[in-house]
Amino acid sequence: MQANAKQNKMQNILEAILFGFSEILNYKIMKRALAIGAVVTIIWSIIAYFIWGDLVSFAASFIDLVPFSMLRSNGAWILSSFLWFSLVLVTFALILAFFGNMILEKVSKEKYSSFSLLVVFASAAFWSLVWFFKGSYIYAQFLKLLNWLPFETVEASLAYLMGLYFVYTAIIVTMLLVTSFFSESLLEEIRDKNFPYEPFLEEDEVKVSENRLLDILIYIVISIVSFPLLFIPVVNFVIQMGLWIWLIKDTFVNDSAALVIPKEKRAKLSEYKSGFLVISAVTSLFNFLPVFNIFGPFFGEIAMFYYLKEIQKEL
């Protein structure tokens, strides 16, 4: 009996993930995600332009607290990651520049959007394969460079990269928050197409909004407090992933639960925590891929909604 229940849970999780992927390939949802992503990115780019000096100074103040040996070691890792990220973007841009028009002539706009995502994924997969075989060599070369450069140059370079990290994180968190605030209209479209005869519950919008803002506030505070730990290899990855998973889980579970799970049954949702964590973990992986990160919140919101609709029958 327990084995069947466990198998059923895993099936629900897998179906929710596959459903999320299939829905973000829908042209209408892709267009909405790209539009919101473009606006959010432009806004944060403008903000960054005006406060760039303060961002770099803020990062430098923390960097001063980190021992140079640790700074040098993790700095090489940060530079290696930044190079990978840049190469994925450049490869994506070059492929679209040279072959985009030719592909667009042969496929519809809907399929072209999916093709663009496929190009990003293929670019990331290719460069990940290169890093798998040559990552240690690339890291070693950056380490040699940082050994050769004076401390002031290393500090300034890393502070600059951390400024970019702040802006990128702000874009990710803002995308998540915007998707969450407009989740009801998004999920109504998903419901009308897949669950047309199942109405939503009357949600307490004020309470849900308070929870969203509280989650963002907690995320910001923990991020600031734990910032020096970002210079410790492995620990930085664990902290960043952990924060993203927690924020995604708490926000998107609350969004969908308010619409489909009656209040008296929400206490039982803790029994399905593993499913929420798996979906949140998959969603957080979007943040490591340029362009893909724009679609992460939409995937997470939709997949979490589908999962809650499935387990609703068991509550």
N, C-alpha and C positions, 0 to 999 in steps of 0.2 A: 504493500500500500504506500509506504514511504517512498519507495523507489519510483512508483508511478507519479506521485505528487512532485518529486524532484524533477523527473523527466518532463512533466507538464510545465513546470516553472521555466526550465531551460528552453522549452519550445516557445513559450510565450515571449521570452527575452529575445530569442533569435528572430521570431516573426516581427517583433516590434522594431528591431534594428533594420531588417530587410524592408519593412514598410516605410521607415524613415528615409532610407536611401532612395526607394522608388518615388516617394513623394517630392523630394527636393529636386528630382530630375524633371518634374512637371514644369513646363515653360512659364506658367503664370507665377509659380512660387519662386523660380529662379530669377525672373525679372524683378519681383518684389525684393528679394534678397540683395540683388546687385544694386538696385536703386537705393535701398537703405544703406547698404555698405558704402556706396560711393558718397552719399551725403555725410555719413558719420566720419569717413576717412578725410573728406575735405574739411569738415569742421575741426577735427583734431589737428590737421596739418596747419590750419590757420592759427589755432591756439598755440601750437608748438612753436610757430614762427615768432610769436610775441613773447613767449616765456622760456625760449630755448636756453638762454643764459642761466636762468634760475634752475632749470632742470639739470643741466650739466653740473652746476655748483652743488646742488643737492646730492647728486650721485658722487661727486668728488669728496664731499664731506664724509660719506660712509667709506669710500675707498681708502681714505687716510687711516681708518681704524683697522684695516686688514693688513697682516704681515706681508711683506713684499714677496716672499717665497710662495705663499698661497695665492697672492694676486697674480703672480707670473704664471703659475700653473693653471689656475682657472681662467686667466686672461687668454691663454692659448686655446682653451676649450671654447670660450666665447667667440673668439675670432674665427675658429674653425666652423662653429655653428653658423655664424653670420655669413661666412663665405658660401656654405652649403645653401643657405636661405637665398642669397643673392643669385647664385647660379641657377636655382630652380626658377626664379622670377625671370632671369635673362633668357633662359632656354624657352620658357613659355612664351615670352614676348617675341623672340626670334621666329619660333614656329608659326605663330599667328601672323607675324609680319610677312613671312615668305609664302605661307600656304593658306592663310586665312581666307583670302578672297576666292581662291580656287575651290576650297571646300564649301564656302558659302554658296557658290554657284550650283553646287551639286546636291546640297541638302537643304532642308527647311530651317527656318530660324530656330524652331524648337529643338531640332536635332543638333544644330550648331552650338547651342548653349551647352548641351550634354558633351559635345565634342571638346569644348573649351575646358570643361572640368576634367575630362579624360586626359587632355594634354598636360594639365597641371599634375595630375596623379602620376602620369608616365614620366614626367620630368623629375618629380620627387623620387620615384622608384629608381630611375637611372642613377641619379646623383647619390642616393642612399647606397646603391650597390658599389659605386666608386668609393664612397667613404668606408664601406664595410671592409674593403680590401686595402685601401690606402689611407684610412682615417688616422692611424697611428703615425704614419709618415708625415701627413699634413700637420698634425698636432705638434710633432717634433720640430718641424720647420718654424712654426709660429713660436714655439718655446725658445728656439735659438734666437729668433728675431727679438723677442722680449728680453732675453739675456743681454743682447747687444745694445738695445736702446736704453737711454737714461730713465730713471724712475719717473721724472716729471712727464716725459713723453708717453710712457706706458699709462700713467694715471690719467692724462688728458684723453688719450685714445679710448680707454675703457669707459671713462665718464661720458664720452660722446656716444659710445655704443649703448650704455645704460640709458641715456636720454631717449634713444630710439626704442629701447625696450619699454620704457614708460609709456611712450606714445602708442606703441603696438598693443600693449596691455590695456590701455584706455579704450582703444578701438574695440577690442574683444569684449570688454566689460560693458561698454555702451551698446554694442550690438545685442548682447544678451538682454540688457535691460529694456531696450526698445522692443525687441521681439516679445519679451514677457508682458510689457504693458499693452501690446496689441495682439496678445495671444488669443483672445476670445474670437476676434474676427477671422484669424488664421484657422483656428480649430473648428469654427463654424463651417468653413469651406470643406475641411476634411470630413467633418461629420455628415454634411449634406451629401457628399459623394459616396461615403462608405457606410454611414450609419444613419440613413435618412429618416428613420422613424423613432429616433431616440433623442428626445429634447434635453437641453442642458438644465442644470439646476440653477436657481437664482443665487448668484455668488455675492459675497460681501466684498465689493470692490475696494472699499476703504481699507478693510483688514488685509486683503491680499496685497494692496499697494504698500501698506505699512511693512509687511513681511519682506517685500522686494527691497525696499529702501534700507531696511535693517540688515538684510543679507549683504547688500553692497557696502554698507558702512563697516560691518564686521570684516569683510574681505579686505577693504582698504587699510583698516587698522592693523590686521594681522600681517598684511603685505609689507607695511612700513616697518613694523617691529622686527619681522624676520628678514628684512632686506640684506643685512650683512651676511646672512647664511647663504645667499645666492652665490657667494664666491667660494663655497665649499663644494667640490665635485660630488656628484650623486645626491648629496643632501639638497642641492638647489633644485634638481629635477623632481625629487620626492615632494618637496614643499610646494613647488609650482603646480605639479599635477594634483596634489592633495587639495590645494585651494580651489583650483578649477573644478574638480570633481564635486567638492562640497557645495560650491556656489551653484553649479548647474543642477545638481540633485535637489537642493533645497528650493530653488526658484521654480523649476519646471514641474516638480511634483506638486507644489502648492498651486500652481496655475491650473493644472489639469484636474487635480483632486477637487478644487472648488467648483468645477463644472460638472463632474460626473460621479463623485463619491459623496454620499450623504454624511453630514457631520458625525452622526452617531457611529459610523463605520470606519472613520478615518484612523482610529486608534489601531485597527488591525493592519494598517499599511506597513507597520514596522516588521511584519512577518515577510514582507517582500523587499526588504532593504537591499538584498544582494542584487536583485534585478535593477533597482534604481541605480546602484553603484556601477553596474556593468554598462548600462546605457549612458550614464554620465561620463564614464571613462572613455567610451568610444567617441562621445561628443567632444571631449577635451582634446582628443587626438587631432581634430580638425584645426586646432589652434597652432599646430606646428607646421601647417602647410599654408603658404601664401595663397590668397584668393579663396582657397577652401575654407579658411577661417570665417569668412563672411556667411557661409552656409551652415556652419556648426550649430548656432542657436536654433535655426529652423529645423534642422535634423533632430536635435535634442527635444525640442518642444513637441514635434510630431510623434517621434518614437515613444516619448514618455506618455503622451496622450493615448496612443494605441495600446501600450502596455497596461495602463490603468483601465482602459475599456475591457481588456481581456480578463484582468484579475477581479474586475467589478462583479463578475458572475460568481466568484468564489467567496466573496465577503459576506 
